[in-house]
Amino acid sequence: MRRWGYVGLALTLVVGATSPTWGAALQVRVPGEPVPQGELRSLRVLATEPLTRLDARFRGLPLPARPEAGGYTVLLAVDLETPPGAYPVEFEAAGASGQRYQLRRRVTVADARFPVQRLTLPKEWVDLDPETLERVRSEEAALAAIWDGGTAGPYWWTGFAPPLDGDLQVSSAFGLRRIINGQPRSPHGGVDFHAPAGTPVRASNGGVVAFAADLFFSGKSVIVHHGGGLFTMYFHLEAYRVEAGHEVAKGDILGWVGATGRATGPHLHWGARLQRARVNPERLLQLAPP
């Protein structure tokens, strides 16, 4: 069974051979370059011999990879606010002969040109009082600890599935640059799906529940870790039926659509992060299963 692994050791940044023990540069295929902000890409890494180990990093963070047909497939994520430009992806590998390889390959990030959305919300939702602001900062710190703790797994062996049954009705797209009550705010880090209150919300893939609690902005929230630093998020739930530490399978009911937190009506906010990078969760549905 082919599996994603959590990879990435400290690398010496070189290109090609540096001594008799180092082999020629690896071959790296990047489909669809340049890569727009907020996108996922599967990079194919090969050498002139079968590879037995691969470590990879992008912007200093380790990338999940899986062995496949003598090479590796690496999952790369570009955060939705990464400035356009060229960034290095660093690889270190070993071949079946014992030969070692290193490569520093640049990937170009393009401006996704996300649309702008203007919203008017109750003043108390935007201008927070000191007590609420303290709560929000505490919650942000708790979530940051979750993103930094994604080293276990992997837990998924098949392709990802939508979090809702039936036809998905997008009410707010990924990456929207939001202006709330005339003030620029953080871009929309997920996709909002319109659905009636009480609609079952399902795990997009196998994993372990990393978080299940009530947050000020996102209301009743569930976060699932799928291994290797890949997380999916399910926000504004009416209620949830899982707890942190629970193992879930693809399709398991996590909770039900609601309007908790800062929400103007029933909907599901579905998000995804890979090694802290906020990416369009709908791209998960296009990944080939390991």
C-alpha positions as CSV (number, residue, x, y, z in Angstrom):
1,M,0.0,0.0,0.0
2,R,1.5,3.4,-1.0
3,R,1.4,6.0,1.7
4,W,2.0,9.6,2.3
5,G,4.8,10.2,4.7
6,Y,5.9,13.3,6.7
7,V,9.3,14.2,5.3
8,G,11.9,16.9,5.5
9,L,15.2,17.1,7.3
10,A,17.6,20.0,7.6
11,L,19.1,20.5,4.1
12,T,22.3,21.9,2.8
13,L,21.2,24.2,0.0
14,V,23.2,23.2,-3.1
15,V,22.5,22.5,-6.7
16,G,23.7,19.2,-8.3
17,A,26.9,17.5,-7.1
18,T,29.2,18.8,-4.4
19,S,31.5,15.8,-3.8
20,P,32.0,12.3,-5.2
21,T,29.3,11.0,-2.9
22,W,26.6,13.3,-4.4
23,G,24.7,12.4,-7.5
24,A,23.5,14.5,-10.4
25,A,20.5,16.7,-9.9
26,L,17.1,15.2,-9.4
27,Q,14.4,15.6,-12.0
28,V,11.4,17.5,-10.7
29,R,8.2,17.9,-12.7
30,V,5.8,20.7,-11.6
31,P,2.5,20.6,-13.5
32,G,0.7,23.8,-14.3
33,E,3.4,26.3,-13.4
34,P,3.2,29.1,-12.4
35,V,1.3,28.0,-9.3
36,P,-1.4,30.5,-8.2
37,Q,-1.8,31.6,-4.6
38,G,-3.9,29.1,-2.5
39,E,-3.2,26.2,-4.8
40,L,-2.0,22.6,-4.3
41,R,0.3,20.8,-6.7
42,S,1.7,17.2,-6.9
43,L,5.4,17.3,-7.8
44,R,7.0,14.3,-9.4
45,V,10.6,13.6,-8.3
46,L,12.8,11.2,-10.2
47,A,16.4,10.2,-10.7
48,T,18.3,7.9,-13.0
49,E,17.8,5.1,-10.5
50,P,15.0,4.1,-8.1
51,L,14.8,6.4,-5.1
52,T,14.6,4.9,-1.6
53,R,14.3,8.2,0.5
54,L,13.2,11.8,-0.2
55,D,13.1,14.8,2.1
56,A,11.6,18.1,0.8
57,R,11.0,21.6,2.0
58,F,9.2,24.7,0.7
59,R,9.7,28.0,2.4
60,G,11.4,26.2,5.2
61,L,8.6,23.8,6.0
62,P,8.7,20.0,5.3
63,L,6.4,18.6,2.6
64,P,4.5,15.2,2.7
65,A,5.7,12.7,0.0
66,R,4.9,9.2,-1.1
67,P,7.0,6.6,-3.0
68,E,5.6,5.7,-6.4
69,A,7.1,3.8,-9.3
70,G,10.7,4.3,-8.4
71,G,10.3,8.0,-7.6
72,Y,8.3,10.2,-5.2
73,T,5.2,12.4,-5.5
74,V,5.5,15.5,-3.2
75,L,2.5,17.5,-2.2
76,L,3.2,21.3,-2.4
77,A,0.9,24.0,-1.0
78,V,1.1,27.8,-1.7
79,D,-0.6,29.9,1.0
80,L,-3.3,32.3,-0.4
81,E,-1.2,35.3,0.8
82,T,2.2,34.2,-0.5
83,P,3.5,37.2,-2.5
84,P,4.0,36.4,-6.2
85,G,7.5,35.5,-7.2
86,A,10.0,32.6,-7.4
87,Y,10.6,30.4,-4.3
88,P,12.9,27.4,-3.8
89,V,11.8,23.9,-3.1
90,E,14.7,21.9,-1.6
91,F,15.1,18.2,-2.1
92,E,17.5,15.6,-0.6
93,A,17.2,12.0,-1.7
94,A,18.9,8.6,-1.7
95,G,19.0,6.1,-4.5
96,A,18.9,2.3,-4.4
97,S,22.7,2.2,-5.1
98,G,23.4,4.4,-2.0
99,Q,23.9,7.4,-4.2
100,R,22.7,10.7,-2.6
101,Y,21.1,13.6,-4.4
102,Q,20.4,17.2,-3.6
103,L,18.5,19.9,-5.6
104,R,17.2,23.4,-5.1
105,R,14.4,24.0,-7.6
106,R,12.5,27.2,-7.9
107,V,8.7,27.3,-8.3
108,T,7.0,30.4,-9.5
109,V,3.9,31.7,-7.6
110,A,1.4,33.7,-9.5
111,D,-1.2,36.3,-8.3
112,A,-4.5,34.5,-8.1
113,R,-6.4,37.8,-8.5
114,F,-9.0,36.9,-5.9
115,P,-12.2,39.0,-6.1
116,V,-13.2,41.5,-3.5
117,Q,-16.3,41.0,-1.3
118,R,-17.9,43.8,0.8
119,L,-19.9,42.9,3.8
120,T,-21.9,44.8,6.4
121,L,-22.0,43.1,9.8
122,P,-23.1,44.1,13.3
123,K,-20.6,46.6,14.8
124,E,-19.9,44.3,17.8
125,W,-18.7,41.5,15.4
126,V,-16.1,43.8,14.0
127,D,-15.0,46.2,16.7
128,L,-14.3,43.8,19.6
129,D,-14.4,44.8,23.2
130,P,-11.3,44.0,25.3
131,E,-12.7,40.8,26.8
132,T,-13.7,39.4,23.5
133,L,-10.4,40.4,21.9
134,E,-8.6,38.5,24.6
135,R,-10.7,35.5,23.9
136,V,-10.0,35.7,20.2
137,R,-6.2,36.0,20.7
138,S,-6.3,32.9,23.0
139,E,-8.2,30.9,20.4
140,E,-5.7,32.0,17.7
141,A,-2.8,30.8,19.8
142,A,-4.6,27.4,20.4
143,L,-5.1,27.0,16.7
144,A,-1.5,27.9,15.9
145,A,-0.4,25.1,18.2
146,I,-2.5,22.7,16.2
147,W,-0.9,23.7,12.8
148,D,2.5,23.3,14.3
149,G,1.7,19.8,15.7
150,G,1.0,18.0,12.4
151,T,3.8,15.5,12.4
152,A,1.9,12.2,12.9
153,G,0.2,10.0,10.4
154,P,-0.7,9.6,7.6
155,Y,-4.3,8.4,8.1
156,W,-5.7,8.6,4.6
157,W,-5.4,6.0,1.8
158,T,-8.1,7.1,-0.7
159,G,-9.1,10.2,-2.5
160,F,-10.9,13.1,-0.7
161,A,-14.7,13.5,-0.8
162,P,-16.9,16.6,-0.4
163,P,-18.0,17.3,3.2
164,L,-21.7,17.5,2.2
165,D,-23.9,15.1,0.3
166,G,-25.5,16.1,-3.0
167,D,-24.8,19.1,-5.1
168,L,-22.6,21.7,-3.4
169,Q,-23.9,25.3,-3.5
170,V,-21.0,27.7,-3.0
171,S,-22.1,30.9,-1.2
172,S,-18.7,32.4,-0.6
173,A,-15.6,31.3,-2.7
174,F,-12.1,30.7,-1.4
175,G,-9.7,33.6,-1.3
176,L,-12.2,36.5,-1.3
177,R,-10.6,39.7,-0.2
178,R,-13.1,40.9,2.4
179,I,-13.9,44.4,3.3
180,I,-16.2,44.4,6.4
181,N,-17.9,47.6,7.4
182,G,-15.5,49.5,5.2
183,Q,-12.4,47.9,6.8
184,P,-10.1,45.5,4.9
185,R,-9.9,42.1,6.7
186,S,-8.2,38.8,6.3
187,P,-9.0,37.0,3.0
188,H,-11.5,34.1,3.1
189,G,-9.5,31.0,4.0
190,G,-12.0,28.4,2.9
191,V,-15.2,27.8,0.9
192,D,-18.7,28.4,2.2
193,F,-21.4,26.0,1.2
194,H,-25.1,26.9,1.6
195,A,-27.1,24.2,3.3
196,P,-30.1,23.9,5.6
197,A,-29.4,23.8,9.3
198,G,-29.1,20.2,10.5
199,T,-27.5,18.9,7.3
200,P,-24.9,16.2,8.2
201,V,-21.3,17.3,7.8
202,R,-18.9,14.5,6.9
203,A,-15.2,13.9,7.2
204,S,-13.5,14.5,3.8
205,N,-11.1,11.7,4.5
206,G,-9.7,9.5,7.2
207,G,-7.9,11.2,10.1
208,V,-7.8,12.1,13.7
209,V,-9.8,14.9,15.2
210,A,-7.3,17.6,16.3
211,F,-9.8,20.1,17.6
212,A,-13.5,20.2,18.5
213,A,-14.7,23.3,20.4
214,D,-16.8,26.5,20.2
215,L,-14.8,29.5,18.8
216,F,-15.8,33.2,18.7
217,F,-15.5,33.7,14.9
218,S,-16.1,30.1,13.6
219,G,-18.6,28.9,16.2
220,K,-18.7,25.2,16.8
221,S,-15.7,23.9,14.9
222,V,-14.0,20.6,14.1
223,I,-10.5,20.2,12.7
224,V,-9.3,16.9,11.3
225,H,-5.6,16.0,10.8
226,H,-5.1,13.7,7.9
227,G,-1.3,13.2,8.5
228,G,1.8,15.0,7.4
229,G,0.5,18.4,8.4
230,L,-2.6,18.2,6.2
231,F,-5.8,19.5,8.0
232,T,-9.4,20.1,7.0
233,M,-11.7,22.4,8.9
234,Y,-15.5,22.4,9.4
235,F,-16.9,25.6,10.9
236,H,-20.2,27.2,12.1
237,L,-21.7,23.8,13.0
238,E,-25.0,23.6,14.8
239,A,-23.4,20.8,16.9
240,Y,-20.6,18.2,16.6
241,R,-20.4,14.6,17.6
242,V,-16.7,14.0,17.9
243,E,-13.9,15.0,20.3
244,A,-10.2,15.7,20.0
245,G,-8.3,12.4,19.6
246,H,-11.2,10.5,17.9
247,E,-10.2,8.6,14.8
248,V,-12.6,9.1,11.9
249,A,-13.0,7.5,8.5
250,K,-14.0,9.2,5.3
251,G,-17.7,9.9,5.3
252,D,-18.1,9.8,9.1
253,I,-20.5,12.4,10.4
254,L,-18.6,15.1,12.3
255,G,-21.6,17.3,13.1
256,W,-24.4,19.3,11.4
257,V,-24.6,22.5,9.5
258,G,-25.5,25.5,11.6
259,A,-25.0,29.3,12.0
260,T,-22.9,29.5,15.2
261,G,-20.1,32.0,15.6
262,R,-19.9,35.0,13.3
263,A,-22.4,33.8,10.7
264,T,-25.4,35.4,9.1
265,G,-27.2,32.2,8.3
266,P,-26.8,28.4,8.1
267,H,-23.8,27.3,6.0
268,L,-20.6,25.2,6.2
269,H,-17.2,26.8,6.0
270,W,-14.8,24.1,4.7
271,G,-11.1,24.9,4.9
272,A,-7.8,23.1,4.3
273,R,-4.2,23.7,5.5
274,L,-1.0,22.0,4.5
275,Q,1.9,22.9,6.8
276,R,0.2,26.2,7.8
277,A,-0.5,27.1,4.2
278,R,-4.2,28.0,3.6
279,V,-5.3,26.4,0.3
280,N,-8.5,25.9,-1.6
281,P,-10.0,22.8,-0.1
282,E,-11.8,22.0,-3.4
283,R,-8.3,21.1,-4.8
284,L,-8.2,18.1,-2.4
285,L,-11.0,16.6,-4.4
286,Q,-8.6,16.5,-7.5
287,L,-5.8,14.7,-5.8
288,A,-5.1,11.2,-7.0
289,P,-5.4,8.6,-4.1
290,P,-2.1,7.3,-2.7
